Amino acid sequence: MHDPVPRLPSLLEAVLSVGTDLELRATLQHIVDAAAELTEARYAALDMTDPGRDGLTGIRTAERPEQPQPPEPPESTESPKPPELPELPELVVPIHVDDEVFGDLRLAGKRDGSFTDEDEQLVRVLATQAGIAIGNARLYETARQRERWIEGAAAVTTALLSGESAADALMTVAERARRLAEASAGVILQPTEDGGMEIVTASTLDDPGDIVGVVIEPGSPVLEQLLGGEPVFIDDTATDPRMTTRVRHRFGPSMMLPLQAGGRLLGTLALPRRRGGRPYTAVERLLATQFASQAALALVHAEAQHSRERLAVYEDRDRIARDLHDLVVQRLFATGMMLESTQRRSAGTGDTDKDVHAMLGRAVDELQSTVQEVRTAIFALQQPPADAPTTFRGKVLREAAGAGAVLGFQPSTRFTGAVENRLAEPVAGRLLTALRRALTAASQRAGVSRVEITVDVTAPLPDGRPGVRLTVFDDGEAGNGHAEGGDSEGGGSEGGAGTTVTWQSPL
């Protein structure tokens, strides 16, 4: 046996190179390269005992050198047997990590002959150091993974508690989980009424349109576990007999994790990788399961917070509506009745001149308009704070609110007649279009400080037919805008006192 001392510097250099990187794959590559260089082997590989544990495949340097080819056999009518190629001499040294065999370091194709005892001694020293380096790299990789998943769970919680809608909240969970797991897709499934589960949210690198809506039908072998809140781990989605969906052929390894909090199953988080992708490690499965539990808890808290906020809004709106009705409306009605009584007495006795009589009439009109505006405000308070309006009144108020954001003040809105009962859908749609155009024109005029919107379903058309009239007035400079009409009966006018847009249509 040769003295290994002459190659001691090379051994020390190899040992130092093995520990220069904390990333596991890089560490394994350093081990293989160092062993090949130390023994002058043309081929080196590391065959791991359990590749799935670390999500890696075999690590090697160059391809195995070509074997010497046997001479061509003589021609024969019989089918030739496959030639038996001689095996190259190999040096195999196991690598132990924490009393476990991590894998075998295989060397072949020594340039100047066969491997010696000196080569084996050097490789065993290298393997001992490699075991320590692999253990450190594993710890570092696990710590990094835990840090990423914890940060991801914290980011999801922060996002969910910031007031996102239910659909946005589910997408946040799916998107963040997909990135953390390095998956091809992140999808959320929720139970259906007939006992199945349906994909309601999908985050993918490609278009998720054909994934959303996919249903796991009742009777699927995997469904009982999912509805029971159990995690399901799949090695290959495309070939697993438990999977029955029409998109299963696209995916390989997958995790299906329950979104469950307080005994309540919100759904399932599925994280499939592409077909042929690396399997999930035990650490990844554990971290993803913990992430799903935290995400489910955040979803429940976000839902409760949203409900509390909505309840607070409703309670405050109810209080305002009661105050408006009990205090303001009653006083306005009483004042209006007093003025009407005064107007009748003055008209009957002839003691009051025409100017006073006209002034009282205008006061009554103003009070009636105020009552209508207060009623409109009460109606607006009764609308859901975040939902799209479904009534015609609500849609008009939404258009007015949108214009108010541009104008810097809220337009005045009044309704006359039973607008909800008398307006059919086609007419209502055209009226809303005319309203948008009129408000847009008003917002483009200079000097606008007041906008009045009136919808009157009691105004007859010139030919006597029942109709609806939309009037939009603004006090801006008439020269900077234009007035528009709607149907053939519509029209507009401009003048120094502002611009009035009128739109009429039969009911």
C-alpha positions in Angstrom: 0.0 0.0 0.0 1.3 3.4 -0.9 1.9 6.2 1.6 -1.1 8.7 1.3 1.1 11.5 2.6 2.2 12.8 -0.8 -1.5 13.4 -1.7 -2.3 14.9 1.7 -2.5 18.5 0.3 -5.0 17.3 -2.3 -7.0 15.6 0.4 -7.1 18.7 2.6 -8.1 20.8 -0.4 -10.9 18.3 -1.2 -12.1 18.3 2.4 -12.2 22.1 2.5 -14.0 22.3 -0.8 -16.7 20.0 0.4 -17.8 22.4 3.2 -17.6 25.6 1.2 -21.4 25.7 0.3 -24.4 25.3 2.6 -26.8 24.5 -0.2 -27.4 20.7 -0.3 -27.2 20.1 -4.0 -24.1 22.2 -4.4 -22.5 20.3 -1.4 -23.2 16.9 -3.0 -21.7 18.1 -6.3 -18.6 19.3 -4.5 -18.3 15.8 -2.9 -18.5 14.0 -6.2 -16.1 16.3 -8.0 -13.6 16.2 -5.2 -13.7 12.4 -5.1 -13.1 12.2 -8.9 -10.2 14.6 -8.8 -8.6 13.0 -5.7 -8.6 9.5 -7.3 -8.2 10.5 -10.9 -11.4 8.7 -11.8 -13.2 9.5 -15.0 -16.6 8.7 -13.6 -18.0 9.5 -10.2 -21.5 9.4 -8.9 -23.4 9.6 -5.6 -26.4 7.2 -5.4 -28.6 8.2 -2.5 -30.5 5.6 -0.4 -33.6 7.8 -0.2 -33.6 10.5 -2.9 -37.2 11.6 -2.1 -36.2 12.7 1.4 -34.2 15.6 0.1 -36.0 15.9 -3.3 -32.9 15.2 -5.2 -31.8 12.6 -7.8 -28.4 11.1 -8.3 -25.4 13.4 -8.5 -22.6 12.6 -10.9 -19.7 14.2 -12.8 -19.2 13.0 -16.4 -20.9 10.1 -18.2 -19.7 6.6 -17.6 -16.7 5.9 -19.9 -17.5 3.7 -22.9 -16.9 0.0 -22.4 -14.7 -1.8 -24.9 -16.8 -3.3 -27.7 -16.6 -7.0 -28.4 -15.8 -8.2 -31.9 -18.6 -8.5 -34.4 -20.2 -12.0 -34.2 -20.4 -14.1 -37.4 -23.6 -14.0 -39.5 -26.1 -16.5 -38.3 -29.8 -17.3 -38.9 -30.4 -17.5 -35.1 -31.2 -14.4 -33.2 -28.0 -13.0 -31.6 -27.8 -12.9 -27.8 -27.0 -9.5 -26.3 -23.2 -9.2 -25.8 -21.9 -9.3 -22.2 -19.8 -6.3 -21.6 -17.0 -6.5 -19.0 -17.7 -4.3 -15.9 -15.1 -1.6 -15.1 -13.5 -1.9 -11.7 -15.3 0.4 -9.2 -14.5 1.8 -5.9 -17.7 2.1 -3.7 -17.5 3.9 -0.3 -20.7 4.6 1.8 -21.4 8.0 3.2 -23.0 8.1 6.7 -25.1 11.0 8.0 -26.1 10.8 11.7 -25.8 7.0 11.9 -27.8 6.5 8.6 -26.4 5.5 5.2 -27.0 8.6 3.1 -25.8 6.9 -0.1 -22.8 5.3 -1.9 -20.0 7.2 -3.5 -19.1 5.3 -6.7 -15.9 5.8 -8.7 -14.9 4.1 -11.9 -12.5 4.5 -14.8 -9.2 5.3 -13.0 -6.9 6.7 -15.6 -3.7 4.8 -14.7 -5.2 1.4 -13.8 -7.1 0.0 -10.9 -8.0 1.7 -7.6 -5.5 1.2 -4.8 -5.9 0.9 -1.0 -4.5 4.4 -0.9 -7.4 5.6 -3.0 -9.9 3.9 -0.8 -8.3 5.5 2.4 -8.5 8.9 0.8 -12.1 8.5 -0.3 -13.1 7.2 3.2 -11.6 10.3 4.8 -13.5 12.4 2.3 -16.7 10.5 2.9 -16.4 11.1 6.7 -16.1 14.8 6.1 -18.9 14.6 3.5 -21.3 13.2 6.0 -20.7 16.1 8.3 -21.1 18.6 5.4 -24.3 16.9 4.3 -25.8 17.1 7.8 -25.0 20.8 8.0 -26.5 21.4 4.6 -29.6 19.6 5.6 -30.0 21.7 8.7 -29.4 24.9 6.7 -31.9 23.9 4.0 -34.5 23.0 6.5 -34.0 26.3 8.4 -34.3 28.2 5.1 -37.5 26.4 4.2 -39.1 27.0 7.6 -38.2 30.7 7.3 -39.8 31.0 3.9 -43.0 29.2 4.9 -43.3 31.2 8.2 -42.8 34.4 6.3 -45.4 33.3 3.7 -47.9 32.4 6.4 -47.4 35.8 8.0 -47.8 37.6 4.7 -51.0 35.8 4.0 -52.4 36.6 7.5 -51.5 40.3 7.0 -53.2 40.4 3.6 -56.3 38.6 4.7 -56.8 40.9 7.7 -56.4 44.0 5.5 -60.0 43.7 4.3 -59.8 41.6 1.1 -62.9 40.2 -0.4 -63.6 36.4 0.0 -62.5 35.7 -3.6 -59.3 37.7 -3.3 -58.5 36.1 0.1 -58.6 32.6 -1.5 -56.5 33.7 -4.4 -53.9 35.1 -2.0 -53.7 31.7 -0.2 -53.4 29.8 -3.5 -50.8 32.1 -5.0 -48.5 32.3 -2.0 -48.7 28.5 -1.4 -47.9 27.8 -5.1 -44.7 29.9 -4.9 -43.6 28.6 -1.6 -44.0 24.9 -2.7 -42.5 25.6 -6.1 -45.6 24.0 -7.5 -47.1 24.1 -11.0 -50.5 25.3 -9.6 -52.1 26.3 -6.4 -55.8 25.6 -6.2 -58.6 25.9 -3.7 -61.4 23.3 -3.6 -64.6 23.7 -1.7 -67.4 21.2 -1.0 -70.4 21.2 -3.4 -74.1 20.7 -2.5 -74.1 17.2 -4.0 -71.2 15.9 -1.8 -68.3 16.5 -4.2 -65.6 19.2 -4.3 -65.1 21.9 -6.9 -62.0 24.0 -7.8 -63.1 27.6 -7.1 -59.8 29.4 -7.2 -56.6 28.6 -9.2 -53.2 30.2 -9.4 -51.0 28.8 -12.2 -48.1 29.9 -14.4 -50.5 29.4 -17.4 -54.1 30.3 -18.0 -56.1 28.8 -15.1 -59.4 29.2 -16.9 -59.9 25.5 -17.7 -59.0 24.5 -14.1 -61.5 26.6 -12.2 -64.8 24.7 -12.2 -63.3 21.2 -12.3 -65.2 18.9 -9.9 -64.2 15.8 -8.0 -67.5 13.9 -8.3 -69.0 12.1 -5.3 -67.7 8.5 -5.0 -64.1 9.4 -5.7 -61.7 7.4 -3.5 -59.8 10.5 -2.4 -63.0 12.5 -1.7 -63.7 10.8 1.7 -60.3 11.8 3.0 -60.6 15.4 1.7 -64.1 15.9 3.2 -62.9 14.4 6.4 -60.2 17.0 6.7 -57.3 14.6 6.1 -54.2 15.6 4.0 -53.6 13.5 0.9 -50.1 13.1 -0.6 -49.8 11.8 -4.1 -46.7 10.6 -5.9 -48.1 11.0 -9.4 -51.4 12.6 -10.0 -51.6 11.4 -13.6 -51.4 7.7 -12.7 -52.9 7.6 -9.2 -56.2 5.6 -9.5 -57.7 7.8 -6.8 -57.6 10.8 -9.0 -60.5 11.1 -11.5 -60.5 14.8 -12.7 -60.1 15.6 -16.4 -56.9 17.7 -15.7 -55.1 15.0 -13.7 -52.8 14.0 -16.7 -51.0 17.4 -16.4 -49.6 16.9 -12.9 -47.2 14.7 -11.0 -46.4 14.9 -7.3 -49.1 16.7 -5.3 -50.3 17.6 -1.9 -53.9 18.1 -1.0 -54.2 19.9 2.4 -57.3 20.6 4.5 -58.1 24.3 5.2 -59.6 23.6 8.5 -60.0 25.7 11.6 -62.1 25.2 14.8 -63.5 21.9 13.4 -64.8 23.8 10.3 -63.7 22.6 6.9 -63.3 25.7 4.6 -61.9 23.7 1.7 -58.8 22.0 0.4 -55.5 23.5 -0.8 -54.0 21.4 -3.6 -50.4 22.0 -4.7 -49.6 19.8 -7.8 -46.2 19.9 -9.5 -45.7 19.2 -13.2 -45.6 15.6 -14.3 -42.1 14.3 -13.8 -41.3 17.0 -11.2 -39.4 16.2 -8.1 -41.4 14.6 -5.2 -42.2 16.5 -2.1 -40.0 15.9 0.8 -41.2 15.1 4.3 -40.1 18.6 5.5 -42.1 20.2 2.6 -45.2 18.2 3.5 -45.0 19.2 7.1 -44.4 22.9 6.4 -47.2 23.0 3.8 -49.6 21.3 6.2 -48.8 23.9 8.9 -49.2 26.7 6.4 -52.6 25.4 5.4 -53.7 25.3 9.0 -52.5 28.9 9.6 -54.1 30.1 6.4 -57.4 28.5 7.4 -57.3 30.3 10.8 -56.5 33.6 9.0 -59.4 33.1 6.6 -61.8 32.5 9.6 -60.5 35.6 11.4 -60.7 37.7 8.2 -64.3 36.5 7.7 -65.2 37.3 11.3 -63.6 40.8 11.0 -65.4 41.5 7.8 -68.7 40.5 9.4 -68.0 42.7 12.4 -67.2 45.6 10.1 -70.3 45.1 8.1 -72.4 44.9 11.2 -70.9 48.1 12.6 -71.7 49.8 9.3 -75.3 48.6 9.3 -75.8 49.6 12.9 -74.4 53.1 12.2 -76.5 53.4 9.1 -79.6 52.3 10.9 -79.0 54.9 13.6 -78.5 57.7 11.0 -81.6 56.6 9.1 -83.7 56.6 12.3 -82.4 60.1 13.3 -83.1 61.4 9.8 -86.6 60.0 9.8 -87.6 60.8 13.4 -86.1 64.3 13.6 -85.5 65.8 10.2 -88.3 64.5 8.1 -91.0 65.1 10.8 -89.9 68.7 11.2 -89.8 69.3 7.5 -93.3 67.9 7.1 -94.6 70.1 9.9 -93.0 73.2 8.5 -94.3 72.4 5.0 -97.8 72.0 6.4 -97.6 75.3 8.2 -96.5 77.1 5.0 -99.2 75.5 3.0 -101.8 76.6 5.5 -100.4 80.1 5.5 -100.5 80.1 1.7 -104.1 79.0 1.6 -105.2 81.7 4.1 -103.4 84.4 2.4 -104.8 83.4 -1.0 -108.4 83.3 0.5 -108.3 86.7 2.3 -106.4 88.6 -0.3 -104.4 90.3 2.5 -101.0 89.2 1.1 -99.6 90.5 -2.1 -98.6 88.3 -4.9 -94.8 88.4 -4.1 -95.4 86.9 -0.6 -97.7 84.3 -2.1 -95.1 83.3 -4.6 -92.3 83.3 -2.0 -94.4 80.9 0.2 -94.9 78.7 -2.9 -91.2 78.5 -3.5 -90.6 77.7 0.2 -93.0 74.8 0.0 -91.3 73.5 -3.1 -87.9 73.7 -1.5 -89.1 71.8 1.5 -90.6 69.1 -0.6 -87.3 68.8 -2.5 -85.5 68.5 0.8 -87.7 65.8 2.0 -87.1 63.8 -1.3 -83.3 64.2 -0.9 -83.4 63.1 2.7 -85.4 60.0 1.6 -82.8 59.4 -1.1 -80.1 59.6 1.6 -81.9 57.1 3.7 -82.3 54.7 0.8 -78.6 55.0 0.1 -77.8 54.1 3.7 -79.8 51.0 3.4 -77.7 49.6 0.5 -75.0 47.0 1.3 -71.6 48.8 1.7 -69.6 46.6 -0.7 -72.2 45.0 -3.0 -73.2 46.2 -6.4 -76.7 47.8 -6.3 -79.5 45.8 -7.8 -82.3 48.4 -7.7 -82.6 51.2 -10.2 -82.4 53.8 -7.4 -79.2 52.2 -6.2 -77.7 52.3 -9.7 -78.5 56.0 -10.1 -77.0 56.8 -6.7 -73.9 54.8 -7.7 -73.5 56.8 -10.8 -73.9 60.0 -8.8 -71.3 58.9 -6.3 -68.9 58.1 -9.1 -69.4 61.5 -10.6 -68.9 63.0 -7.1 -65.4 61.5 -6.9 -64.5 63.5 -10.1 -66.4 66.7 -9.3 -65.3 66.9 -5.7 -68.8 67.2 -4.3 -71.9 65.0 -4.3 -74.6 65.7 -6.9 -78.1 66.2 -5.6 -80.5 63.4 -6.6 -84.3 63.3 -6.5 -86.8 60.7 -7.6 -90.5 61.4 -8.4 -93.0 58.5 -8.7 -92.7 54.8 -8.2 -89.4 54.4 -10.2 -88.9 50.8 -9.2 -92.3 49.6 -10.3 -92.8 51.7 -13.5 -89.3 51.5 -15.1 -88.7 48.4 -17.3 -85.2 47.1 -17.8 -84.6 48.3 -21.4 -85.7 51.9 -20.5 -83.7 51.8 -17.2 -80.6 50.8 -19.1 -80.9 53.6 -21.6 -81.6 56.1 -18.9 -78.5 55.1 -17.0 -76.4 55.5 -20.2 -77.8 59.0 -20.7 -77.1 59.8 -17.1 -73.4 58.8 -17.4 -73.0 61.0 -20.5 -74.6 63.9 -18.9 -72.5 63.6 -15.7 -69.3 63.2 -17.8 -70.2 66.4 -19.8 -70.8 68.2 -16.5 -67.5 67.1 -15.0 -65.7 68.5 -18.1 -67.2 72.0 -17.8 -65.5 74.8 -15.8 -66.9 76.4 -12.8 -69.3 73.6 -11.8 -70.2 73.7 -8.1 -73.7 72.2 -8.2 -75.2 69.3 -10.1 -78.9 68.3 -9.7 -80.2 64.9 -11.0 -84.0 64.4 -11.2 -85.8 61.2 -12.4 -89.5 61.7 -12.9 -91.7 58.8 -13.9 -94.9 60.9 -13.7 -94.0 63.2 -16.5 -96.1 62.5 -19.6 -94.7 62.8 -23.1 -95.8 65.7 -25.4 -98.3 63.3 -27.1 -99.8 62.3 -23.7 -98.2 58.9 -23.4 -96.8 57.9 -20.0 -93.1 58.6 -19.9 -89.9 59.1 -17.8 -87.9 62.3 -17.8 -84.3 62.5 -16.7 -83.0 66.0 -16.0 -79.4 66.8 -15.2 -78.6 70.5 -14.3 -75.2 72.0 -13.5 -74.2 75.6 -12.9 -71.0 75.5 -14.9 -69.9 77.6 -17.8 -72.1 76.6 -20.7 -69.4 77.3 -23.3 -67.1 74.6 -22.0 -69.5 71.7 -22.5 -72.5 70.4 -24.4 -75.9 69.1 -23.6 -77.2 65.8 -24.9 -80.7 64.3 -25.4 -81.7 60.6 -25.3 -84.6 59.4 -27.3 -86.3 61.3 -30.0 -88.2 63.2 -27.3 -84.9 64.2 -25.6 -83.2 67.5 -25.7 -80.9 69.9 -23.9 -80.4 73.6 -23.3 -77.5 75.8 -22.4 -77.5 79.3 -21.0 -75.7 81.7 -18.8 -77.2 80.2 -15.7 -75.8 76.8 -16.4 -76.6 73.7 -18.5 -79.7 71.5 -18.3 -79.8 68.1 -20.0 -83.2 66.5 -20.5 -83.8 62.9 -21.6 -87.3 61.5 -22.2 -88.6 58.1 -23.1 -91.9 56.3 -23.1 -92.4 53.8 -20.3 
